[in-house]
Structures are given as structure tokens and as C-alpha cells.
Amino acid sequence: MTQGVGLKTMATAKLYWCASCGVPLLSRYCEICRGKDIEICSDFKPIFEKECNFLEKEIGRSLPTKNWQAGLWMRYKTIWFNGRRLIRLSHVASQKLFTYTVS
């Protein structure tokens, strides 16, 4: 019973992003650069090269990088790049994607 509680806590834990180091974090402060970071979301998943190739083919445009090490992650239907929303995918053919403004 205790194991299930721990898993639920990890699944709903907030994630943060270090803009300086370009990595997701579990705590508010980066252990590498000691900087205070921005809160993003929970349940981030890395995107690998084969997935990037598939997504580029499906959406008809290039992604800014080809892997998670360079800052590309996904949560549900949203692709994140360097801690900011990049693209929201849609299952509706006429609305295949929604692009966020990345500053």
C-alpha cells in the first residue's frame, strides 16, 4: 500500500527547468549552477531521435533539435523546448498542431 502512495506522489510532483543548464529538475534550485529555476509541469517524457523524425513527418515542419539532450521533451500532446511550450498536437486533421510563440 505504501508503494502506491510513493508512485502517485512522483507522478504528480512538479518539475522545474534550469534555463542556464537546459535540464529539467525535481527541485526549485539547480544543483549544477545553483540558480533559481522556472516551474513547468509534471510528467515530462524525453523525445528521442526516431520520435523526432516521426513527428516532423506528421506535422510537416522541422523541430529545433533531434533529441531530449538538446532540450526537447513531451507532456501529453505538448512538445516542450528548453522549458517552454513549443507545439501542441491535435488529433483533428484540420488542426494538426498549435504553435506557441517561443521567446
N, CA and C atoms as a LAMMPS dump frame, in Angstrom:
ITEM: TIMESTEP
0
ITEM: NUMBER OF ATOMS
309
ITEM: BOX BOUNDS ff ff ff
-5.0000000000000000e+02 5.0000000000000000e+02
-5.0000000000000000e+02 5.0000000000000000e+02
-5.0000000000000000e+02 5.0000000000000000e+02
ITEM: ATOMS id mol type element x y z
1 1 1 N 0.822 -1.192 0
2 1 2 C 0 0 0
3 1 3 C 0.869 1.26 0
4 2 1 N 1.946 1.264 0.727
5 2 2 C 2.832 2.418 0.79
6 2 3 C 3.486 2.694 -0.557
7 3 1 N 3.806 1.643 -1.326
8 3 2 C 4.446 1.825 -2.619
9 3 3 C 3.564 2.626 -3.572
10 4 1 N 2.259 2.363 -3.581
11 4 2 C 1.348 3.083 -4.452
12 4 3 C 1.303 4.575 -4.157
13 5 1 N 1.376 4.922 -2.884
14 5 2 C 1.364 6.337 -2.497
15 5 3 C 2.597 7.031 -3.032
16 6 1 N 3.762 6.396 -2.934
17 6 2 C 5.001 6.979 -3.434
18 6 3 C 4.962 7.198 -4.939
19 7 1 N 4.405 6.245 -5.67
20 7 2 C 4.304 6.372 -7.119
21 7 3 C 3.376 7.514 -7.51
22 8 1 N 2.266 7.65 -6.808
23 8 2 C 1.342 8.732 -7.111
24 8 3 C 1.998 10.078 -6.816
25 9 1 N 2.73 10.172 -5.735
26 9 2 C 3.41 11.415 -5.382
27 9 3 C 4.414 11.801 -6.456
28 10 1 N 5.206 10.848 -6.967
29 10 2 C 6.176 11.149 -8.019
30 10 3 C 5.473 11.555 -9.31
31 11 1 N 4.36 10.935 -9.631
32 11 2 C 3.659 11.236 -10.874
33 11 3 C 3.044 12.632 -10.849
34 12 1 N 2.685 13.136 -9.671
35 12 2 C 2.07 14.449 -9.576
36 12 3 C 3.041 15.521 -9.095
37 13 1 N 4.289 15.167 -8.872
38 13 2 C 5.279 16.146 -8.421
39 13 3 C 5.529 17.179 -9.507
40 14 1 N 5.793 18.413 -9.097
41 14 2 C 6.082 19.473 -10.053
42 14 3 C 7.505 19.35 -10.557
43 15 1 N 7.707 19.765 -11.794
44 15 2 C 9.044 19.808 -12.369
45 15 3 C 9.422 21.255 -12.624
46 16 1 N 10.71 21.49 -12.617
47 16 2 C 11.251 22.818 -12.859
48 16 3 C 12.253 22.724 -14.005
49 17 1 N 12.618 23.855 -14.578
50 17 2 C 13.545 23.877 -15.695
51 17 3 C 14.655 24.865 -15.408
52 18 1 N 15.906 24.439 -15.583
53 18 2 C 17.046 25.328 -15.441
54 18 3 C 17.376 25.898 -16.821
55 19 1 N 17.126 27.177 -17.008
56 19 2 C 17.393 27.82 -18.29
57 19 3 C 18.891 27.884 -18.573
58 20 1 N 19.699 27.985 -17.535
59 20 2 C 21.154 28.061 -17.722
60 20 3 C 21.743 26.733 -18.174
61 21 1 N 21.316 25.645 -17.542
62 21 2 C 21.88 24.318 -17.827
63 21 3 C 21.072 23.545 -18.867
64 22 1 N 19.815 23.957 -19.1
65 22 2 C 18.974 23.296 -20.094
66 22 3 C 18.52 21.906 -19.698
67 23 1 N 18.175 21.73 -18.409
68 23 2 C 17.749 20.419 -17.925
69 23 3 C 16.511 20.548 -17.046
70 24 1 N 15.649 19.513 -17.024
71 24 2 C 14.527 19.508 -16.085
72 24 3 C 15.038 19.16 -14.688
73 25 1 N 14.354 19.676 -13.667
74 25 2 C 14.773 19.467 -12.281
75 25 3 C 13.593 19.021 -11.426
76 26 1 N 13.898 18.323 -10.34
77 26 2 C 12.87 17.922 -9.384
78 26 3 C 12.725 18.925 -8.253
79 27 1 N 13.71 19.79 -8.059
80 27 2 C 13.639 20.796 -7.003
81 27 3 C 13.696 22.193 -7.605
82 28 1 N 13.406 23.191 -6.803
83 28 2 C 13.319 24.574 -7.27
84 28 3 C 14.675 25.166 -7.64
85 29 1 N 15.746 24.615 -7.122
86 29 2 C 17.083 25.157 -7.369
87 29 3 C 17.957 24.141 -8.09
88 30 1 N 18.725 24.607 -9.048
89 30 2 C 19.617 23.741 -9.821
90 30 3 C 20.84 23.387 -8.991
91 31 1 N 21.156 22.111 -8.93
92 31 2 C 22.321 21.662 -8.174
93 31 3 C 23.62 21.912 -8.925
94 32 1 N 23.537 22.175 -10.23
95 32 2 C 24.739 22.425 -11.027
96 32 3 C 25.159 23.887 -10.922
97 33 1 N 24.236 24.806 -11.242
98 33 2 C 24.591 26.228 -11.268
99 33 3 C 24.065 27.003 -10.058
100 34 1 N 23.25 26.361 -9.215
101 34 2 C 22.67 26.959 -8.011
102 34 3 C 21.653 28.06 -8.3
103 35 1 N 21.195 28.135 -9.545
104 35 2 C 20.227 29.162 -9.913
105 35 3 C 18.809 28.757 -9.55
106 36 1 N 17.945 29.755 -9.364
107 36 2 C 16.528 29.507 -9.136
108 36 3 C 15.875 29.313 -10.499
109 37 1 N 15.007 28.32 -10.593
110 37 2 C 14.504 27.921 -11.893
111 37 3 C 13.019 28.158 -12.048
112 38 1 N 12.523 27.988 -13.274
113 38 2 C 11.115 28.215 -13.556
114 38 3 C 10.32 26.924 -13.398
115 39 1 N 9.102 27.045 -12.888
116 39 2 C 8.221 25.885 -12.731
117 39 3 C 7.591 25.579 -14.074
118 40 1 N 7.584 24.302 -14.446
119 40 2 C 6.949 23.94 -15.703
120 40 3 C 5.742 23.058 -15.427
121 41 1 N 5.872 21.777 -15.48
122 41 2 C 4.744 20.88 -15.281
123 41 3 C 5.262 19.571 -14.694
124 42 1 N 4.398 18.591 -14.633
125 42 2 C 4.84 17.277 -14.182
126 42 3 C 4.764 16.305 -15.356
127 43 1 N 5.319 15.142 -15.171
128 43 2 C 5.198 14.051 -16.14
129 43 3 C 5.84 14.353 -17.494
130 44 1 N 7.032 14.888 -17.507
131 44 2 C 7.802 15.106 -18.729
132 44 3 C 8.353 13.785 -19.245
133 45 1 N 8.389 13.636 -20.545
134 45 2 C 8.983 12.445 -21.154
135 45 3 C 9.994 12.894 -22.205
136 46 1 N 11.141 12.23 -22.25
137 46 2 C 12.13 12.607 -23.269
138 46 3 C 11.648 12.223 -24.668
139 47 1 N 12.067 12.994 -25.666
140 47 2 C 11.781 12.667 -27.06
141 47 3 C 13.093 12.234 -27.702
142 48 1 N 13.078 11.076 -28.312
143 48 2 C 14.277 10.528 -28.932
144 48 3 C 14.282 10.803 -30.432
145 49 1 N 15.412 10.566 -31.072
146 49 2 C 15.601 10.915 -32.485
147 49 3 C 14.55 10.299 -33.405
148 50 1 N 14.238 9.022 -33.221
149 50 2 C 13.237 8.373 -34.083
150 50 3 C 11.863 9.006 -33.9
151 51 1 N 11.541 9.389 -32.678
152 51 2 C 10.268 10.072 -32.431
153 51 3 C 10.259 11.457 -33.088
154 52 1 N 11.387 12.155 -33.021
155 52 2 C 11.502 13.466 -33.682
156 52 3 C 11.274 13.331 -35.181
157 53 1 N 11.9 12.335 -35.788
158 53 2 C 11.724 12.108 -37.227
159 53 3 C 10.26 11.83 -37.57
160 54 1 N 9.608 10.996 -36.766
161 54 2 C 8.197 10.684 -36.98
162 54 3 C 7.333 11.945 -36.836
163 55 1 N 7.563 12.721 -35.771
164 55 2 C 6.783 13.938 -35.544
165 55 3 C 6.973 14.953 -36.664
166 56 1 N 8.206 15.122 -37.123
167 56 2 C 8.472 16.058 -38.222
168 56 3 C 7.712 15.645 -39.486
169 57 1 N 7.689 14.359 -39.759
170 57 2 C 6.967 13.856 -40.933
171 57 3 C 5.462 14.111 -40.786
172 58 1 N 4.932 13.889 -39.598
173 58 2 C 3.492 14.055 -39.358
174 58 3 C 3.04 15.509 -39.378
175 59 1 N 3.838 16.408 -38.802
176 59 2 C 3.406 17.81 -38.721
177 59 3 C 3.895 18.659 -39.897
178 60 1 N 4.806 18.119 -40.697
179 60 2 C 5.262 18.823 -41.888
180 60 3 C 6.184 19.997 -41.627
181 61 1 N 6.894 19.957 -40.535
182 61 2 C 7.876 21.01 -40.261
183 61 3 C 8.997 20.461 -39.392
184 62 1 N 10.113 21.149 -39.377
185 62 2 C 11.275 20.706 -38.607
186 62 3 C 11.168 21.139 -37.157
187 63 1 N 11.63 20.285 -36.274
188 63 2 C 11.743 20.635 -34.862
189 63 3 C 13.112 21.288 -34.64
190 64 1 N 13.263 22.106 -33.611
191 64 2 C 14.52 22.83 -33.416
192 64 3 C 15.723 21.943 -33.098
193 65 1 N 15.488 20.716 -32.682
194 65 2 C 16.561 19.781 -32.374
195 65 3 C 16.043 18.366 -32.55
196 66 1 N 16.916 17.385 -32.396
197 66 2 C 16.516 15.999 -32.659
198 66 3 C 16.47 15.104 -31.421
199 67 1 N 16.674 15.649 -30.224
200 67 2 C 16.65 14.765 -29.058
201 67 3 C 16.463 15.523 -27.754
202 68 1 N 16.229 14.758 -26.709
203 68 2 C 15.972 15.33 -25.391
204 68 3 C 17.213 15.976 -24.789
205 69 1 N 18.414 15.51 -25.149
206 69 2 C 19.619 16.1 -24.564
207 69 3 C 19.763 17.566 -24.955
208 70 1 N 19.181 17.941 -26.065
209 70 2 C 19.251 19.33 -26.53
210 70 3 C 18.016 20.127 -26.105
211 71 1 N 17.193 19.572 -25.224
212 71 2 C 16.087 20.332 -24.653
213 71 3 C 14.702 20.033 -25.171
214 72 1 N 14.506 18.922 -25.887
215 72 2 C 13.201 18.584 -26.45
216 72 3 C 12.516 17.515 -25.59
217 73 1 N 11.341 17.84 -25.051
218 73 2 C 10.599 16.945 -24.178
219 73 3 C 9.128 16.979 -24.558
220 74 1 N 8.354 16.027 -24.027
221 74 2 C 6.927 15.988 -24.34
222 74 3 C 6.128 15.691 -23.076
223 75 1 N 4.969 16.321 -22.994
224 75 2 C 3.998 16.026 -21.937
225 75 3 C 2.634 15.98 -22.598
226 76 1 N 1.972 14.846 -22.494
227 76 2 C 0.705 14.607 -23.176
228 76 3 C 0.843 14.961 -24.651
229 77 1 N 0.15 15.973 -25.139
230 77 2 C 0.211 16.32 -26.56
231 77 3 C 1.047 17.567 -26.819
232 78 1 N 1.779 18.033 -25.821
233 78 2 C 2.558 19.258 -25.966
234 78 3 C 4.044 18.948 -26.019
235 79 1 N 4.715 19.496 -27.023
236 79 2 C 6.164 19.367 -27.148
237 79 3 C 6.784 20.611 -26.529
238 80 1 N 7.751 20.393 -25.648
239 80 2 C 8.447 21.477 -24.952
240 80 3 C 9.874 21.573 -25.475
241 81 1 N 10.373 22.796 -25.58
242 81 2 C 11.759 23.021 -25.985
243 81 3 C 12.38 24.024 -25.021
244 82 1 N 13.442 23.591 -24.344
245 82 2 C 14.145 24.429 -23.367
246 82 3 C 13.222 25.042 -22.322
247 83 1 N 12.304 24.221 -21.804
248 83 2 C 11.434 24.656 -20.721
249 83 3 C 10.237 25.492 -21.122
250 84 1 N 9.98 25.632 -22.412
251 84 2 C 8.835 26.413 -22.893
252 84 3 C 8.011 25.581 -23.879
253 85 1 N 6.7 25.817 -23.884
254 85 2 C 5.828 25.116 -24.826
255 85 3 C 6.212 25.502 -26.25
256 86 1 N 6.331 24.498 -27.094
257 86 2 C 6.686 24.741 -28.495
258 86 3 C 5.504 24.45 -29.417
259 87 1 N 4.957 23.231 -29.311
260 87 2 C 3.876 22.803 -30.204
261 87 3 C 2.875 21.975 -29.411
262 88 1 N 1.6 22.193 -29.672
263 88 2 C 0.535 21.355 -29.115
264 88 3 C -0.061 20.569 -30.265
265 89 1 N 0.004 19.249 -30.184
266 89 2 C -0.522 18.382 -31.24
267 89 3 C -2.021 18.188 -31.068
268 90 1 N -2.717 17.935 -32.175
269 90 2 C -4.157 17.728 -32.149
270 90 3 C -4.495 16.472 -32.939
271 91 1 N -5.544 15.799 -32.525
272 91 2 C -5.99 14.614 -33.266
273 91 3 C -6.921 14.98 -34.413
274 92 1 N -7.335 16.231 -34.492
275 92 2 C -8.214 16.699 -35.559
276 92 3 C -7.357 17.043 -36.773
277 93 1 N -7.652 16.44 -37.91
278 93 2 C -6.825 16.598 -39.111
279 93 3 C -6.677 18.053 -39.546
280 94 1 N -7.749 18.838 -39.435
281 94 2 C -7.679 20.238 -39.873
282 94 3 C -6.904 21.113 -38.888
283 95 1 N -6.703 20.621 -37.663
284 95 2 C -5.966 21.366 -36.64
285 95 3 C -4.813 20.506 -36.145
286 96 1 N -3.915 20.139 -37.022
287 96 2 C -2.866 19.182 -36.684
288 96 3 C -1.953 19.674 -35.569
289 97 1 N -1.695 20.987 -35.527
290 97 2 C -0.852 21.497 -34.458
291 97 3 C -1.166 22.938 -34.143
292 98 1 N -0.835 23.321 -32.939
293 98 2 C -0.945 24.689 -32.486
294 98 3 C 0.443 25.104 -32.033
295 99 1 N 0.966 26.167 -32.605
296 99 2 C 2.331 26.594 -32.308
297 99 3 C 2.317 27.698 -31.269
298 100 1 N 3.14 27.548 -30.235
299 100 2 C 3.313 28.586 -29.228
300 100 3 C 4.418 29.528 -29.671
301 101 1 N 4.368 30.753 -29.236
302 101 2 C 5.434 31.696 -29.509
303 101 3 C 6.553 31.436 -28.522
304 102 1 N 7.741 31.133 -29.043
305 102 2 C 8.896 30.862 -28.185
306 102 3 C 9.762 32.096 -28.169
307 103 1 N 9.95 32.661 -26.985
308 103 2 C 10.771 33.874 -26.899
309 103 3 C 12.139 33.576 -26.338
